Amino acid sequence: MRLLDEEGKQIGIVSKLEALQKAKELEIDVVEIAPNAKPPVAKLIDFKKFKYQEAKKERESKKSQKNVGVKEIRLRPFIGQHDFDTRLARAKEFLADGNQVKISVFFKGREITRKEFGYDVVKRFINQLESVKQVRDPHMEGRVLVAMVVPDKKGE
C-alpha cells in the first residue's frame, strides 16, 4: 500500500504490517483513504482528526450547492384578477429564488368542457412572468392543466 504522512507527503509503498508498525511508533492511526487505487492509499493520521476533516469538506461542498425545488401555483380557469395578480407575484418570488414553478389549473365539475379558458389563463400567466423559459407546454393530466416554467439563466 502507498503510505502518506499527516501532511500528505508520500512515505512510499510499504506492506500493511510495516504501515501498522509505523503508526504504532508515532501513536496515530492508519486510515485507508483510497481503497480502489492501485496500490491502495493509506494515511498516517489521528482517526478523529480525519473524520473531522471529512465532515468539514462535506459542509463546504453543501454551502456551494443550490437547492432547486419545484413550487406549485394553483389557478382556476375563471380566476379573479386580484387572485391572479397575487399568485403571479408569488410565482415571481419563487423564480427569483431559483426555483422551478409548476402552474396547475384545476377544473371542477362542468368547467372541464371549457378547457380553452384554462389554456388562456396559463398563457396569460406565463406572458406576465419576466425572464422565464418554458420547459413543458401546457398539457392535461386528468382534470388538471399543467405547465412547467424555470428561471432563465441569461437573466442572472
ROKE-37528 format. One record per residue (C-alpha): residue number from 1; residue in one letter; x, y, z. Coordinates in nm, 3 decimals. Layout:
N
node resi:NUM resn:A X:X Y:Y Z:Z
...
This chain:
156
node resi:1 resn:M X:0.000 Y:0.000 Z:0.000
node resi:2 resn:R X:0.107 Y:0.358 Z:-0.067
node resi:3 resn:L X:0.160 Y:0.540 Z:0.264
node resi:4 resn:L X:0.125 Y:0.914 Z:0.328
node resi:5 resn:D X:0.214 Y:1.112 Z:0.641
node resi:6 resn:E X:-0.013 Y:1.365 Z:0.820
node resi:7 resn:E X:0.078 Y:1.650 Z:0.580
node resi:8 resn:G X:0.005 Y:1.431 Z:0.277
node resi:9 resn:K X:0.371 Y:1.377 Z:0.184
node resi:10 resn:Q X:0.445 Y:1.037 Z:0.037
node resi:11 resn:I X:0.642 Y:0.798 Z:0.257
node resi:12 resn:G X:0.648 Y:0.521 Z:-0.002
node resi:13 resn:I X:0.499 Y:0.185 Z:-0.090
node resi:14 resn:V X:0.503 Y:-0.042 Z:0.217
node resi:15 resn:S X:0.326 Y:-0.355 Z:0.336
node resi:16 resn:K X:0.027 Y:-0.342 Z:0.568
node resi:17 resn:L X:0.235 Y:-0.466 Z:0.864
node resi:18 resn:E X:0.502 Y:-0.200 Z:0.810
node resi:19 resn:A X:0.233 Y:0.069 Z:0.797
node resi:20 resn:L X:0.079 Y:-0.055 Z:1.123
node resi:21 resn:Q X:0.422 Y:-0.064 Z:1.293
node resi:22 resn:K X:0.499 Y:0.292 Z:1.178
node resi:23 resn:A X:0.160 Y:0.407 Z:1.312
node resi:24 resn:K X:0.226 Y:0.237 Z:1.646
node resi:25 resn:E X:0.564 Y:0.414 Z:1.674
node resi:26 resn:L X:0.403 Y:0.755 Z:1.610
node resi:27 resn:E X:0.096 Y:0.665 Z:1.826
node resi:28 resn:I X:-0.151 Y:0.752 Z:1.549
node resi:29 resn:D X:-0.385 Y:0.555 Z:1.323
node resi:30 resn:V X:-0.355 Y:0.422 Z:0.968
node resi:31 resn:V X:-0.656 Y:0.537 Z:0.765
node resi:32 resn:E X:-0.725 Y:0.394 Z:0.422
node resi:33 resn:I X:-0.828 Y:0.687 Z:0.202
node resi:34 resn:A X:-0.831 Y:0.531 Z:-0.148
node resi:35 resn:P X:-0.904 Y:0.156 Z:-0.128
node resi:36 resn:N X:-0.973 Y:0.119 Z:-0.503
node resi:37 resn:A X:-0.642 Y:0.271 Z:-0.614
node resi:38 resn:K X:-0.355 Y:0.054 Z:-0.737
node resi:39 resn:P X:-0.184 Y:0.019 Z:-0.488
node resi:40 resn:P X:-0.435 Y:0.125 Z:-0.212
node resi:41 resn:V X:-0.354 Y:0.457 Z:-0.043
node resi:42 resn:A X:-0.340 Y:0.491 Z:0.336
node resi:43 resn:K X:-0.257 Y:0.790 Z:0.555
node resi:44 resn:L X:-0.093 Y:0.811 Z:0.897
node resi:45 resn:I X:-0.333 Y:1.040 Z:1.086
node resi:46 resn:D X:-0.542 Y:1.050 Z:1.402
node resi:47 resn:F X:-0.878 Y:0.894 Z:1.304
node resi:48 resn:K X:-1.084 Y:1.160 Z:1.485
node resi:49 resn:K X:-0.895 Y:1.433 Z:1.301
node resi:50 resn:F X:-0.957 Y:1.251 Z:0.972
node resi:51 resn:K X:-1.333 Y:1.227 Z:1.042
node resi:52 resn:Y X:-1.338 Y:1.597 Z:1.133
node resi:53 resn:Q X:-1.166 Y:1.691 Z:0.806
node resi:54 resn:E X:-1.412 Y:1.477 Z:0.607
node resi:55 resn:A X:-1.710 Y:1.643 Z:0.780
node resi:56 resn:K X:-1.557 Y:1.986 Z:0.710
node resi:57 resn:K X:-1.521 Y:1.905 Z:0.340
node resi:58 resn:E X:-1.883 Y:1.785 Z:0.332
node resi:59 resn:R X:-2.006 Y:2.111 Z:0.489
node resi:60 resn:E X:-1.804 Y:2.317 Z:0.239
node resi:61 resn:S X:-1.948 Y:2.129 Z:-0.057
node resi:62 resn:K X:-2.303 Y:2.175 Z:0.076
node resi:63 resn:K X:-2.250 Y:2.552 Z:0.102
node resi:64 resn:S X:-2.184 Y:2.584 Z:-0.268
node resi:65 resn:Q X:-2.484 Y:2.371 Z:-0.367
node resi:66 resn:K X:-2.806 Y:2.536 Z:-0.474
node resi:67 resn:N X:-3.126 Y:2.364 Z:-0.371
node resi:68 resn:V X:-3.364 Y:2.382 Z:-0.663
node resi:69 resn:G X:-3.718 Y:2.286 Z:-0.584
node resi:70 resn:V X:-4.042 Y:2.275 Z:-0.774
node resi:71 resn:K X:-4.303 Y:2.517 Z:-0.639
node resi:72 resn:E X:-4.664 Y:2.489 Z:-0.745
node resi:73 resn:I X:-4.901 Y:2.771 Z:-0.828
node resi:74 resn:R X:-5.267 Y:2.666 Z:-0.840
node resi:75 resn:L X:-5.506 Y:2.855 Z:-1.062
node resi:76 resn:R X:-5.867 Y:2.818 Z:-1.177
node resi:77 resn:P X:-6.000 Y:2.872 Z:-1.530
node resi:78 resn:F X:-6.233 Y:3.153 Z:-1.415
node resi:79 resn:I X:-5.995 Y:3.317 Z:-1.166
node resi:80 resn:G X:-6.049 Y:3.672 Z:-1.042
node resi:81 resn:Q X:-5.797 Y:3.940 Z:-1.137
node resi:82 resn:H X:-5.677 Y:4.005 Z:-0.780
node resi:83 resn:D X:-5.623 Y:3.633 Z:-0.712
node resi:84 resn:F X:-5.438 Y:3.608 Z:-1.043
node resi:85 resn:D X:-5.211 Y:3.902 Z:-0.953
node resi:86 resn:T X:-5.139 Y:3.759 Z:-0.607
node resi:87 resn:R X:-5.037 Y:3.423 Z:-0.749
node resi:88 resn:L X:-4.830 Y:3.596 Z:-1.018
node resi:89 resn:A X:-4.634 Y:3.788 Z:-0.753
node resi:90 resn:R X:-4.577 Y:3.463 Z:-0.561
node resi:91 resn:A X:-4.452 Y:3.289 Z:-0.877
node resi:92 resn:K X:-4.209 Y:3.576 Z:-0.943
node resi:93 resn:E X:-4.068 Y:3.530 Z:-0.591
node resi:94 resn:F X:-4.023 Y:3.157 Z:-0.649
node resi:95 resn:L X:-3.843 Y:3.219 Z:-0.979
node resi:96 resn:A X:-3.622 Y:3.488 Z:-0.823
node resi:97 resn:D X:-3.513 Y:3.230 Z:-0.563
node resi:98 resn:G X:-3.410 Y:2.999 Z:-0.848
node resi:99 resn:N X:-3.695 Y:2.750 Z:-0.811
node resi:100 resn:Q X:-3.894 Y:2.592 Z:-1.090
node resi:101 resn:V X:-4.266 Y:2.675 Z:-1.098
node resi:102 resn:K X:-4.539 Y:2.427 Z:-1.184
node resi:103 resn:I X:-4.852 Y:2.606 Z:-1.297
node resi:104 resn:S X:-5.166 Y:2.399 Z:-1.234
node resi:105 resn:V X:-5.515 Y:2.495 Z:-1.349
node resi:106 resn:F X:-5.783 Y:2.286 Z:-1.175
node resi:107 resn:F X:-6.116 Y:2.220 Z:-1.344
node resi:108 resn:K X:-6.420 Y:2.140 Z:-1.130
node resi:109 resn:G X:-6.748 Y:1.998 Z:-1.249
node resi:110 resn:R X:-6.853 Y:2.115 Z:-1.594
node resi:111 resn:E X:-6.561 Y:2.360 Z:-1.625
node resi:112 resn:I X:-6.374 Y:2.077 Z:-1.799
node resi:113 resn:T X:-6.589 Y:2.134 Z:-2.107
node resi:114 resn:R X:-6.427 Y:2.479 Z:-2.147
node resi:115 resn:K X:-6.056 Y:2.385 Z:-2.147
node resi:116 resn:E X:-5.970 Y:2.683 Z:-2.367
node resi:117 resn:F X:-6.025 Y:2.916 Z:-2.067
node resi:118 resn:G X:-5.762 Y:2.720 Z:-1.874
node resi:119 resn:Y X:-5.515 Y:2.743 Z:-2.164
node resi:120 resn:D X:-5.581 Y:3.119 Z:-2.184
node resi:121 resn:V X:-5.512 Y:3.162 Z:-1.811
node resi:122 resn:V X:-5.181 Y:2.970 Z:-1.837
node resi:123 resn:K X:-5.074 Y:3.165 Z:-2.146
node resi:124 resn:R X:-5.157 Y:3.497 Z:-1.978
node resi:125 resn:F X:-4.972 Y:3.389 Z:-1.662
node resi:126 resn:I X:-4.655 Y:3.288 Z:-1.848
node resi:127 resn:N X:-4.659 Y:3.605 Z:-2.060
node resi:128 resn:Q X:-4.664 Y:3.822 Z:-1.747
node resi:129 resn:L X:-4.365 Y:3.644 Z:-1.590
node resi:130 resn:E X:-4.038 Y:3.811 Z:-1.690
node resi:131 resn:S X:-3.723 Y:3.622 Z:-1.790
node resi:132 resn:V X:-3.857 Y:3.269 Z:-1.787
node resi:133 resn:K X:-3.805 Y:2.969 Z:-2.006
node resi:134 resn:Q X:-4.098 Y:2.736 Z:-2.060
node resi:135 resn:V X:-3.994 Y:2.376 Z:-2.009
node resi:136 resn:R X:-4.314 Y:2.189 Z:-2.079
node resi:137 resn:D X:-4.605 Y:2.317 Z:-2.283
node resi:138 resn:P X:-4.942 Y:2.316 Z:-2.107
node resi:139 resn:H X:-5.093 Y:1.969 Z:-2.114
node resi:140 resn:M X:-5.379 Y:1.793 Z:-1.940
node resi:141 resn:E X:-5.318 Y:1.549 Z:-1.654
node resi:142 resn:G X:-5.666 Y:1.425 Z:-1.576
node resi:143 resn:R X:-5.873 Y:1.727 Z:-1.472
node resi:144 resn:V X:-5.564 Y:1.945 Z:-1.424
node resi:145 resn:L X:-5.387 Y:2.157 Z:-1.686
node resi:146 resn:V X:-5.013 Y:2.165 Z:-1.607
node resi:147 resn:A X:-4.719 Y:2.374 Z:-1.737
node resi:148 resn:M X:-4.361 Y:2.398 Z:-1.606
node resi:149 resn:V X:-4.152 Y:2.715 Z:-1.605
node resi:150 resn:V X:-3.789 Y:2.768 Z:-1.499
node resi:151 resn:P X:-3.597 Y:3.091 Z:-1.444
node resi:152 resn:D X:-3.393 Y:3.200 Z:-1.746
node resi:153 resn:K X:-3.018 Y:3.161 Z:-1.683
node resi:154 resn:K X:-2.929 Y:3.462 Z:-1.902
node resi:155 resn:G X:-3.105 Y:3.696 Z:-1.658
node resi:156 resn:E X:-2.860 Y:3.612 Z:-1.378
